[in-house]
Amino acid sequence: MQRNHCKRWMRNILDGLHDRIEPGWDCLFLARQKMSCADFQLTSAAMQGLLEKARLLRANSNDV
């Protein structure tokens, strides 16, 4: 998988999470070579998990 494809996936995932990310933070995600073996769902789960671990992800508005 090409780097630009990985970057598009990551941008798409973050666009979907944008409303849930705490304001006032800058986050940096790096696409490593191992990402070429991952699918979209795995990448999405990993990014969401990292944001939750950093306590930067608010509860989903549907869950409240």
Protein Blocks (a to p, Z undefined) as FASTA:
>chain_A
ZZklmmmmmmmmmmmmmmmpcghiacdddddfklmmpcfklmmmmmmmmmmmnopaccdf
klZZ
